[in-house]
């Protein structure tokens, strides 16, 4: 990992994309001159936040279903997912609660790869609803954000398996939106024609969640 010192971040070292191996996908927001969005503060830690605590589950019985407006719905085990081609992504991570963690490395399966395994999506698909294991928790994501090159289903973070408290064994990562869109404990990806509010969106959070426009609350 390469670093530089940023006077805007109290002369602290900041992971930068320059010098990262060419096979790593660079999230474009990491190339910004100022990496921390408005209203955010940088942290080196990784706070644990969720709606209802870490659920109980069996990794051996974990499955991911991909359905809705796809050509061929599928259900995959973790072992099947691990056999898919992998991507590695360098990105920042911005929580709506106003902290940002810079320079994360995620390993997993590209969202584009998942769509290809379903034979593609139907023309009317415009949105994704990501379902987590935790008490039916969901979050909505515009299809365009779901399909960016740096979006993935992550299994590793900074070279280590995702811990359960951070959404392991499988977490959706949408680097260009606030972190609540990166659904923990991912068990289902549902493609929709119309937008459908998820858990936090029904409770007042923004339907998209762009950190650079401070889309925290409301529509």
C-alpha angles and dihedrals in degrees: 000000000000124000142190134186116253119200089204089062099053093273090296126150114260125196108242132192096235110108096015111136115273093242091065117093110232115216105227094229089067088067093061117116089231111037101188115081122227114290094016133114126204122247129183090203125077109230118209113234131163141141101255112001133269110318124227114251146150116243089203091060097041117130136176120212121200113193147127115082097010128119094238122015113220139189117207134191121221090252090055091049091050089057092058121097110278133224130199119212132194109206147143122245123217123191120204087229085075106261127115128198112202130210105017122172115214126188123195146086123322116244086230090058091054091054091050089054088059093053090253133295129284120261094250094057110115106150142037128218111202115205124205129200093239105102096310094306115175141178130191125230129185110244092240092058091045091054100049114125092248097052116104149152100255127212099163132045119195090345097309130099111265108262118234092248090057095049103276143189087038130006131173111233119200100173098187095058133059113286097253086073088062094082117215123223091018113205105154139027112197122190116213140185093215130042115259122193117238129210100291093034090058087052096055106281121133119273092231110021108208107179094203091059092039092239093173104133139016128019 
